[in-house]
């Protein structure tokens, strides 16, 4: 078994939820340790986060939240989230800045 600390996702979000995602690799579980989103735009932007925690699972909405101008949201709902192999986390929110770190543990 190996454990790797890594950035799970980093970048600007788009308006389409499937454009920005993290997928746990084959034979690997992903664990979210920290995730934050910042709104540096000139207006309010809605953040949406959905997760399908395993390959055969169903997407569930984890977060739907409006972020004010210059607001940073720490995404408490994602802390310690476990993503089984093939599971996916998706984010959307036009031009929001995302930074998400965690662990990948081989099974």
Secondary structure, DSSP 8 states (H G I E B T S, - for coil): --EEEEEEEEEE--SSGGGEEEE--TTEEEEEEEEEEE--SSS-EEEEEEEE-STT---EEEEEEEE-TT-EE--GGGTT-EE-TT-EEEEE-TT-EEEEEEEEEE-
